[in-house]
């Protein structure tokens, strides 16, 4: 548990909302998209193990998650996006793991899948 003042919490929310909106506005500009994609490896060095389309998908998912965190208080979405894409990059970086991940399952029945959403 973290104790904080209401003013501090409000300013943190305002900062997150401002950053989220700024990034979303940049994504609407051709030059902004390119700049954001070029900046990603500095913030997340592991993106070099993602393909071009995966980097775009990560960027969109991250910005959507930042927006949800700012507008809805759904902060877990940002963590989930980063952790899941970092795991993808980790698999891509290891040829043995990538080969295993891409191996067809054949007739393996993994049972019923429960969909949430």
Buried (B, 14 or more C-beta within 10 A) or exposed (E): EEEEEEEEEEEEBEEBBEEBBEBBEBBEEEEBBEEBBEEBEEEBEBBEBBEEEBBEBBBEBBBBBBBBBBEEEEBEBBEEBBEEBBEBBEBBEEEEEBEEEEEEEEEEEEEEEEEEE
